[in-house]
Amino acid sequence: MTRKDALDDPQIAATAWARFRRIMGWMAIGGLGCVAAALLFLYWWTGALPIHMAIATILGVWLTFMLGTGLMALAFLSSGTGHDEQVMDRLKDEVPLDD
């Protein structure tokens, strides 16, 4: 990294991380909606759920949803702040391009 840009600047980083936390907060609420939908579907399909199945469903659906959301939000954070442009490709001159 040669320039002090993107997430190296404290003001840009604070704004970007605040936006990230806001997105993750809204997505946590969206994840609860997905959990509710999954539990309703399972109740409709199988009837009353054992408590262990309900807990496993809640954790599995919500954590999977949040993992996917977090990874995608980090990709957008990195791209949106210009952090991706700071990466130096040290091999670009050594790898021949087949044109």
Buried (B, 14 or more C-beta within 10 A) or exposed (E): EEEEBBBBBEEBBEEBEEBBEEBBEEBEEEBBEBBEEBBEEBEEEEEEBEEEEBEEBBEEBBEEBBEEBBEEBEEBBBEEBBBEEBEEEEEEEEEEEEE
